[in-house]
Amino acid sequence: MSNFTYERKGTSTYLVYPIDASEEVDTMCLGMITNNSIKGLVPTTSIVLNGQRLVQYDVSSKVTAKQILSDVVTSKRLLGIFSGIADALLAAEEYMISPDNFVMDLEYMYVDVSDFHTQLVCLPVQKEQADFDLAVFLKEIMFRIRIDQSENNAYF
């Protein structure tokens, strides 16, 4: 995922992914994420600049899930993040977007700090299907965080 860069334009911040010539674009996925406002997905645009296609994700006013989870975590924060992941995967199914197109890395999941709801980055390039297990991913998150001891931790 080292091809991602951040770009500032005025008060907006964008995560930018330059699609390499060797990568095959999933045109259906690209069309779906750029032409629709899909719950749980970071708003996306696609531009061609100097012959290279760039996919831009508007991450203004958001922080990464990694940043949120590096601090003491409350149930509201944790459940907001998990709920956002679930919403994105369910909404993607309605738009015929493969779960394999999501960047399942806490560094590229963005959280709105007002409600702790998470938005995922959908990368419209075809790649080898990885053996990704959502349950294992969520369990790993739960085992790595520090939970707030001042609240009822029965949810955990």
PyMOL CGO cylinders between C-alpha atoms (Angstrom):
from pymol import cmd
from pymol.cgo import CYLINDER

trace = [
    CYLINDER, 0.00, 0.00, 0.00, 3.02, 2.27, -0.30, 0.3, 1, 1, 1, 1, 1, 1,
    CYLINDER, 3.02, 2.27, -0.30, 1.61, 3.95, -3.42, 0.3, 1, 1, 1, 1, 1, 1,
    CYLINDER, 1.61, 3.95, -3.42, -0.80, 6.07, -1.39, 0.3, 1, 1, 1, 1, 1, 1,
    CYLINDER, -0.80, 6.07, -1.39, 0.10, 9.70, -0.79, 0.3, 1, 1, 1, 1, 1, 1,
    CYLINDER, 0.10, 9.70, -0.79, -1.67, 12.61, 0.86, 0.3, 1, 1, 1, 1, 1, 1,
    CYLINDER, -1.67, 12.61, 0.86, -2.43, 15.83, -0.95, 0.3, 1, 1, 1, 1, 1, 1,
    CYLINDER, -2.43, 15.83, -0.95, -3.83, 19.09, 0.41, 0.3, 1, 1, 1, 1, 1, 1,
    CYLINDER, -3.83, 19.09, 0.41, -6.03, 21.37, -1.67, 0.3, 1, 1, 1, 1, 1, 1,
    CYLINDER, -6.03, 21.37, -1.67, -7.11, 24.39, 0.36, 0.3, 1, 1, 1, 1, 1, 1,
    CYLINDER, -7.11, 24.39, 0.36, -8.90, 23.08, 3.42, 0.3, 1, 1, 1, 1, 1, 1,
    CYLINDER, -8.90, 23.08, 3.42, -9.43, 19.61, 1.93, 0.3, 1, 1, 1, 1, 1, 1,
    CYLINDER, -9.43, 19.61, 1.93, -7.18, 16.60, 2.36, 0.3, 1, 1, 1, 1, 1, 1,
    CYLINDER, -7.18, 16.60, 2.36, -7.08, 13.76, -0.16, 0.3, 1, 1, 1, 1, 1, 1,
    CYLINDER, -7.08, 13.76, -0.16, -5.58, 10.32, -0.10, 0.3, 1, 1, 1, 1, 1, 1,
    CYLINDER, -5.58, 10.32, -0.10, -4.30, 9.76, -3.63, 0.3, 1, 1, 1, 1, 1, 1,
    CYLINDER, -4.30, 9.76, -3.63, -3.56, 6.48, -5.37, 0.3, 1, 1, 1, 1, 1, 1,
    CYLINDER, -3.56, 6.48, -5.37, -1.84, 6.59, -8.78, 0.3, 1, 1, 1, 1, 1, 1,
    CYLINDER, -1.84, 6.59, -8.78, -2.92, 3.57, -10.80, 0.3, 1, 1, 1, 1, 1, 1,
    CYLINDER, -2.92, 3.57, -10.80, 0.16, 2.01, -12.34, 0.3, 1, 1, 1, 1, 1, 1,
    CYLINDER, 0.16, 2.01, -12.34, 0.08, 1.05, -16.02, 0.3, 1, 1, 1, 1, 1, 1,
    CYLINDER, 0.08, 1.05, -16.02, 0.65, -2.59, -15.01, 0.3, 1, 1, 1, 1, 1, 1,
    CYLINDER, 0.65, -2.59, -15.01, -2.49, -2.62, -12.84, 0.3, 1, 1, 1, 1, 1, 1,
    CYLINDER, -2.49, -2.62, -12.84, -5.80, -3.60, -14.36, 0.3, 1, 1, 1, 1, 1, 1,
    CYLINDER, -5.80, -3.60, -14.36, -8.60, -1.18, -13.47, 0.3, 1, 1, 1, 1, 1, 1,
    CYLINDER, -8.60, -1.18, -13.47, -11.89, -2.69, -12.35, 0.3, 1, 1, 1, 1, 1, 1,
    CYLINDER, -11.89, -2.69, -12.35, -13.99, -0.27, -14.41, 0.3, 1, 1, 1, 1, 1, 1,
    CYLINDER, -13.99, -0.27, -14.41, -17.30, -1.37, -12.93, 0.3, 1, 1, 1, 1, 1, 1,
    CYLINDER, -17.30, -1.37, -12.93, -16.01, -0.81, -9.40, 0.3, 1, 1, 1, 1, 1, 1,
    CYLINDER, -16.01, -0.81, -9.40, -14.48, 2.54, -10.38, 0.3, 1, 1, 1, 1, 1, 1,
    CYLINDER, -14.48, 2.54, -10.38, -17.77, 3.68, -11.87, 0.3, 1, 1, 1, 1, 1, 1,
    CYLINDER, -17.77, 3.68, -11.87, -19.73, 2.60, -8.82, 0.3, 1, 1, 1, 1, 1, 1,
    CYLINDER, -19.73, 2.60, -8.82, -17.52, 4.36, -6.27, 0.3, 1, 1, 1, 1, 1, 1,
    CYLINDER, -17.52, 4.36, -6.27, -17.15, 7.60, -8.24, 0.3, 1, 1, 1, 1, 1, 1,
    CYLINDER, -17.15, 7.60, -8.24, -20.78, 7.95, -9.38, 0.3, 1, 1, 1, 1, 1, 1,
    CYLINDER, -20.78, 7.95, -9.38, -22.55, 6.93, -6.17, 0.3, 1, 1, 1, 1, 1, 1,
    CYLINDER, -22.55, 6.93, -6.17, -22.48, 8.01, -2.55, 0.3, 1, 1, 1, 1, 1, 1,
    CYLINDER, -22.48, 8.01, -2.55, -22.13, 4.62, -0.87, 0.3, 1, 1, 1, 1, 1, 1,
    CYLINDER, -22.13, 4.62, -0.87, -22.57, 4.35, 2.89, 0.3, 1, 1, 1, 1, 1, 1,
    CYLINDER, -22.57, 4.35, 2.89, -19.34, 3.38, 4.60, 0.3, 1, 1, 1, 1, 1, 1,
    CYLINDER, -19.34, 3.38, 4.60, -17.04, 4.30, 1.71, 0.3, 1, 1, 1, 1, 1, 1,
    CYLINDER, -17.04, 4.30, 1.71, -14.76, 7.32, 1.56, 0.3, 1, 1, 1, 1, 1, 1,
    CYLINDER, -14.76, 7.32, 1.56, -16.04, 9.72, -1.16, 0.3, 1, 1, 1, 1, 1, 1,
    CYLINDER, -16.04, 9.72, -1.16, -14.00, 9.05, -4.29, 0.3, 1, 1, 1, 1, 1, 1,
    CYLINDER, -14.00, 9.05, -4.29, -13.11, 10.83, -7.52, 0.3, 1, 1, 1, 1, 1, 1,
    CYLINDER, -13.11, 10.83, -7.52, -11.00, 9.72, -10.45, 0.3, 1, 1, 1, 1, 1, 1,
    CYLINDER, -11.00, 9.72, -10.45, -8.93, 12.00, -12.66, 0.3, 1, 1, 1, 1, 1, 1,
    CYLINDER, -8.93, 12.00, -12.66, -6.40, 11.58, -15.41, 0.3, 1, 1, 1, 1, 1, 1,
    CYLINDER, -6.40, 11.58, -15.41, -3.38, 13.85, -15.03, 0.3, 1, 1, 1, 1, 1, 1,
    CYLINDER, -3.38, 13.85, -15.03, -0.55, 13.80, -17.58, 0.3, 1, 1, 1, 1, 1, 1,
    CYLINDER, -0.55, 13.80, -17.58, -1.79, 10.47, -18.88, 0.3, 1, 1, 1, 1, 1, 1,
    CYLINDER, -1.79, 10.47, -18.88, -1.91, 8.80, -15.48, 0.3, 1, 1, 1, 1, 1, 1,
    CYLINDER, -1.91, 8.80, -15.48, -5.15, 7.86, -13.74, 0.3, 1, 1, 1, 1, 1, 1,
    CYLINDER, -5.15, 7.86, -13.74, -5.36, 8.97, -10.13, 0.3, 1, 1, 1, 1, 1, 1,
    CYLINDER, -5.36, 8.97, -10.13, -7.98, 7.89, -7.64, 0.3, 1, 1, 1, 1, 1, 1,
    CYLINDER, -7.98, 7.89, -7.64, -8.61, 10.51, -4.94, 0.3, 1, 1, 1, 1, 1, 1,
    CYLINDER, -8.61, 10.51, -4.94, -10.31, 9.88, -1.62, 0.3, 1, 1, 1, 1, 1, 1,
    CYLINDER, -10.31, 9.88, -1.62, -11.65, 12.85, 0.36, 0.3, 1, 1, 1, 1, 1, 1,
    CYLINDER, -11.65, 12.85, 0.36, -10.41, 12.25, 3.90, 0.3, 1, 1, 1, 1, 1, 1,
    CYLINDER, -10.41, 12.25, 3.90, -10.93, 15.81, 5.13, 0.3, 1, 1, 1, 1, 1, 1,
    CYLINDER, -10.93, 15.81, 5.13, -11.94, 16.07, 8.79, 0.3, 1, 1, 1, 1, 1, 1,
    CYLINDER, -11.94, 16.07, 8.79, -11.21, 12.40, 9.41, 0.3, 1, 1, 1, 1, 1, 1,
    CYLINDER, -11.21, 12.40, 9.41, -8.50, 10.51, 11.28, 0.3, 1, 1, 1, 1, 1, 1,
    CYLINDER, -8.50, 10.51, 11.28, -7.27, 7.00, 10.68, 0.3, 1, 1, 1, 1, 1, 1,
    CYLINDER, -7.27, 7.00, 10.68, -8.70, 4.11, 12.65, 0.3, 1, 1, 1, 1, 1, 1,
    CYLINDER, -8.70, 4.11, 12.65, -5.13, 3.33, 13.67, 0.3, 1, 1, 1, 1, 1, 1,
    CYLINDER, -5.13, 3.33, 13.67, -4.91, 6.72, 15.41, 0.3, 1, 1, 1, 1, 1, 1,
    CYLINDER, -4.91, 6.72, 15.41, -8.24, 6.25, 17.20, 0.3, 1, 1, 1, 1, 1, 1,
    CYLINDER, -8.24, 6.25, 17.20, -7.34, 2.73, 18.36, 0.3, 1, 1, 1, 1, 1, 1,
    CYLINDER, -7.34, 2.73, 18.36, -3.87, 3.70, 19.58, 0.3, 1, 1, 1, 1, 1, 1,
    CYLINDER, -3.87, 3.70, 19.58, -5.48, 5.56, 22.50, 0.3, 1, 1, 1, 1, 1, 1,
    CYLINDER, -5.48, 5.56, 22.50, -7.68, 4.10, 25.24, 0.3, 1, 1, 1, 1, 1, 1,
    CYLINDER, -7.68, 4.10, 25.24, -10.79, 2.83, 23.46, 0.3, 1, 1, 1, 1, 1, 1,
    CYLINDER, -10.79, 2.83, 23.46, -14.36, 3.20, 24.67, 0.3, 1, 1, 1, 1, 1, 1,
    CYLINDER, -14.36, 3.20, 24.67, -17.20, 0.95, 23.59, 0.3, 1, 1, 1, 1, 1, 1,
    CYLINDER, -17.20, 0.95, 23.59, -18.67, 3.82, 21.52, 0.3, 1, 1, 1, 1, 1, 1,
    CYLINDER, -18.67, 3.82, 21.52, -15.45, 4.15, 19.54, 0.3, 1, 1, 1, 1, 1, 1,
    CYLINDER, -15.45, 4.15, 19.54, -14.91, 0.44, 19.02, 0.3, 1, 1, 1, 1, 1, 1,
    CYLINDER, -14.91, 0.44, 19.02, -18.50, -0.28, 18.04, 0.3, 1, 1, 1, 1, 1, 1,
    CYLINDER, -18.50, -0.28, 18.04, -18.57, 2.76, 15.75, 0.3, 1, 1, 1, 1, 1, 1,
    CYLINDER, -18.57, 2.76, 15.75, -15.53, 1.47, 13.90, 0.3, 1, 1, 1, 1, 1, 1,
    CYLINDER, -15.53, 1.47, 13.90, -16.86, -2.08, 13.65, 0.3, 1, 1, 1, 1, 1, 1,
    CYLINDER, -16.86, -2.08, 13.65, -20.28, -0.80, 12.56, 0.3, 1, 1, 1, 1, 1, 1,
    CYLINDER, -20.28, -0.80, 12.56, -18.70, 1.30, 9.81, 0.3, 1, 1, 1, 1, 1, 1,
    CYLINDER, -18.70, 1.30, 9.81, -16.75, -1.68, 8.49, 0.3, 1, 1, 1, 1, 1, 1,
    CYLINDER, -16.75, -1.68, 8.49, -19.91, -3.79, 8.42, 0.3, 1, 1, 1, 1, 1, 1,
    CYLINDER, -19.91, -3.79, 8.42, -21.94, -1.00, 6.75, 0.3, 1, 1, 1, 1, 1, 1,
    CYLINDER, -21.94, -1.00, 6.75, -19.33, -0.59, 4.03, 0.3, 1, 1, 1, 1, 1, 1,
    CYLINDER, -19.33, -0.59, 4.03, -19.13, -4.30, 3.26, 0.3, 1, 1, 1, 1, 1, 1,
    CYLINDER, -19.13, -4.30, 3.26, -22.93, -4.65, 3.17, 0.3, 1, 1, 1, 1, 1, 1,
    CYLINDER, -22.93, -4.65, 3.17, -23.41, -1.56, 1.00, 0.3, 1, 1, 1, 1, 1, 1,
    CYLINDER, -23.41, -1.56, 1.00, -20.67, -2.73, -1.37, 0.3, 1, 1, 1, 1, 1, 1,
    CYLINDER, -20.67, -2.73, -1.37, -22.55, -5.97, -1.89, 0.3, 1, 1, 1, 1, 1, 1,
    CYLINDER, -22.55, -5.97, -1.89, -25.60, -3.98, -3.08, 0.3, 1, 1, 1, 1, 1, 1,
    CYLINDER, -25.60, -3.98, -3.08, -23.40, -2.18, -5.63, 0.3, 1, 1, 1, 1, 1, 1,
    CYLINDER, -23.40, -2.18, -5.63, -21.72, -5.42, -6.78, 0.3, 1, 1, 1, 1, 1, 1,
    CYLINDER, -21.72, -5.42, -6.78, -18.34, -4.36, -5.39, 0.3, 1, 1, 1, 1, 1, 1,
    CYLINDER, -18.34, -4.36, -5.39, -16.11, -7.23, -4.34, 0.3, 1, 1, 1, 1, 1, 1,
    CYLINDER, -16.11, -7.23, -4.34, -14.86, -7.22, -0.73, 0.3, 1, 1, 1, 1, 1, 1,
    CYLINDER, -14.86, -7.22, -0.73, -11.42, -7.85, -2.22, 0.3, 1, 1, 1, 1, 1, 1,
    CYLINDER, -11.42, -7.85, -2.22, -11.40, -4.25, -3.48, 0.3, 1, 1, 1, 1, 1, 1,
    CYLINDER, -11.40, -4.25, -3.48, -11.28, -2.85, 0.05, 0.3, 1, 1, 1, 1, 1, 1,
    CYLINDER, -11.28, -2.85, 0.05, -8.04, -1.80, 1.71, 0.3, 1, 1, 1, 1, 1, 1,
    CYLINDER, -8.04, -1.80, 1.71, -8.35, -3.65, 4.99, 0.3, 1, 1, 1, 1, 1, 1,
    CYLINDER, -8.35, -3.65, 4.99, -5.62, -1.81, 6.84, 0.3, 1, 1, 1, 1, 1, 1,
    CYLINDER, -5.62, -1.81, 6.84, -6.28, 0.42, 9.86, 0.3, 1, 1, 1, 1, 1, 1,
    CYLINDER, -6.28, 0.42, 9.86, -3.94, 3.03, 8.36, 0.3, 1, 1, 1, 1, 1, 1,
    CYLINDER, -3.94, 3.03, 8.36, -6.40, 3.47, 5.46, 0.3, 1, 1, 1, 1, 1, 1,
    CYLINDER, -6.40, 3.47, 5.46, -9.71, 3.32, 7.33, 0.3, 1, 1, 1, 1, 1, 1,
    CYLINDER, -9.71, 3.32, 7.33, -11.01, 6.75, 8.22, 0.3, 1, 1, 1, 1, 1, 1,
    CYLINDER, -11.01, 6.75, 8.22, -13.08, 7.71, 11.24, 0.3, 1, 1, 1, 1, 1, 1,
    CYLINDER, -13.08, 7.71, 11.24, -15.36, 10.70, 11.64, 0.3, 1, 1, 1, 1, 1, 1,
    CYLINDER, -15.36, 10.70, 11.64, -14.56, 11.81, 15.19, 0.3, 1, 1, 1, 1, 1, 1,
    CYLINDER, -14.56, 11.81, 15.19, -18.04, 13.27, 15.73, 0.3, 1, 1, 1, 1, 1, 1,
    CYLINDER, -18.04, 13.27, 15.73, -19.74, 9.85, 15.68, 0.3, 1, 1, 1, 1, 1, 1,
    CYLINDER, -19.74, 9.85, 15.68, -16.80, 7.41, 15.38, 0.3, 1, 1, 1, 1, 1, 1,
    CYLINDER, -16.80, 7.41, 15.38, -18.26, 5.90, 12.24, 0.3, 1, 1, 1, 1, 1, 1,
    CYLINDER, -18.26, 5.90, 12.24, -15.70, 4.43, 9.88, 0.3, 1, 1, 1, 1, 1, 1,
    CYLINDER, -15.70, 4.43, 9.88, -15.36, 4.76, 6.14, 0.3, 1, 1, 1, 1, 1, 1,
    CYLINDER, -15.36, 4.76, 6.14, -13.31, 2.36, 4.05, 0.3, 1, 1, 1, 1, 1, 1,
    CYLINDER, -13.31, 2.36, 4.05, -11.15, 2.94, 1.00, 0.3, 1, 1, 1, 1, 1, 1,
    CYLINDER, -11.15, 2.94, 1.00, -12.23, 0.96, -2.05, 0.3, 1, 1, 1, 1, 1, 1,
    CYLINDER, -12.23, 0.96, -2.05, -9.37, 0.49, -4.51, 0.3, 1, 1, 1, 1, 1, 1,
    CYLINDER, -9.37, 0.49, -4.51, -10.70, -0.24, -8.01, 0.3, 1, 1, 1, 1, 1, 1,
    CYLINDER, -10.70, -0.24, -8.01, -7.85, -2.40, -9.24, 0.3, 1, 1, 1, 1, 1, 1,
    CYLINDER, -7.85, -2.40, -9.24, -8.00, -6.10, -9.90, 0.3, 1, 1, 1, 1, 1, 1,
    CYLINDER, -8.00, -6.10, -9.90, -5.63, -8.12, -7.79, 0.3, 1, 1, 1, 1, 1, 1,
    CYLINDER, -5.63, -8.12, -7.79, -5.12, -11.63, -6.62, 0.3, 1, 1, 1, 1, 1, 1,
    CYLINDER, -5.12, -11.63, -6.62, -7.77, -12.64, -4.18, 0.3, 1, 1, 1, 1, 1, 1,
    CYLINDER, -7.77, -12.64, -4.18, -6.29, -12.88, -0.74, 0.3, 1, 1, 1, 1, 1, 1,
    CYLINDER, -6.29, -12.88, -0.74, -7.47, -15.13, 2.03, 0.3, 1, 1, 1, 1, 1, 1,
    CYLINDER, -7.47, -15.13, 2.03, -9.00, -12.40, 4.16, 0.3, 1, 1, 1, 1, 1, 1,
    CYLINDER, -9.00, -12.40, 4.16, -11.04, -13.38, 7.18, 0.3, 1, 1, 1, 1, 1, 1,
    CYLINDER, -11.04, -13.38, 7.18, -13.07, -10.50, 8.64, 0.3, 1, 1, 1, 1, 1, 1,
    CYLINDER, -13.07, -10.50, 8.64, -13.64, -12.29, 11.96, 0.3, 1, 1, 1, 1, 1, 1,
    CYLINDER, -13.64, -12.29, 11.96, -9.89, -12.78, 12.43, 0.3, 1, 1, 1, 1, 1, 1,
    CYLINDER, -9.89, -12.78, 12.43, -9.24, -9.13, 11.47, 0.3, 1, 1, 1, 1, 1, 1,
    CYLINDER, -9.24, -9.13, 11.47, -11.76, -7.85, 14.04, 0.3, 1, 1, 1, 1, 1, 1,
    CYLINDER, -11.76, -7.85, 14.04, -10.44, -10.18, 16.75, 0.3, 1, 1, 1, 1, 1, 1,
    CYLINDER, -10.44, -10.18, 16.75, -6.90, -8.94, 16.13, 0.3, 1, 1, 1, 1, 1, 1,
    CYLINDER, -6.90, -8.94, 16.13, -8.11, -5.37, 16.60, 0.3, 1, 1, 1, 1, 1, 1,
    CYLINDER, -8.11, -5.37, 16.60, -9.79, -6.31, 19.88, 0.3, 1, 1, 1, 1, 1, 1,
    CYLINDER, -9.79, -6.31, 19.88, -6.66, -8.01, 21.20, 0.3, 1, 1, 1, 1, 1, 1,
    CYLINDER, -6.66, -8.01, 21.20, -4.41, -5.05, 20.33, 0.3, 1, 1, 1, 1, 1, 1,
    CYLINDER, -4.41, -5.05, 20.33, -6.42, -2.22, 21.86, 0.3, 1, 1, 1, 1, 1, 1,
    CYLINDER, -6.42, -2.22, 21.86, -6.45, -0.83, 25.39, 0.3, 1, 1, 1, 1, 1, 1,
    CYLINDER, -6.45, -0.83, 25.39, -10.05, -0.69, 26.58, 0.3, 1, 1, 1, 1, 1, 1,
    CYLINDER, -10.05, -0.69, 26.58, -11.39, 1.99, 28.88, 0.3, 1, 1, 1, 1, 1, 1,
    CYLINDER, -11.39, 1.99, 28.88, -11.47, 0.41, 32.35, 0.3, 1, 1, 1, 1, 1, 1,
    CYLINDER, -11.47, 0.41, 32.35, -13.85, 3.05, 33.71, 0.3, 1, 1, 1, 1, 1, 1,
    CYLINDER, -13.85, 3.05, 33.71, -16.85, 1.71, 31.80, 0.3, 1, 1, 1, 1, 1, 1,
    CYLINDER, -16.85, 1.71, 31.80, -18.67, -1.60, 31.78, 0.3, 1, 1, 1, 1, 1, 1,
    CYLINDER, -18.67, -1.60, 31.78, -16.54, -3.87, 29.62, 0.3, 1, 1, 1, 1, 1, 1,
    CYLINDER, -16.54, -3.87, 29.62, -19.08, -6.66, 29.26, 0.3, 1, 1, 1, 1, 1, 1,
    CYLINDER, -19.08, -6.66, 29.26, -19.41, -5.77, 25.54, 0.3, 1, 1, 1, 1, 1, 1,
    CYLINDER, -19.41, -5.77, 25.54, -15.81, -6.77, 25.04, 0.3, 1, 1, 1, 1, 1, 1,
]
cmd.load_cgo(trace, "trace")
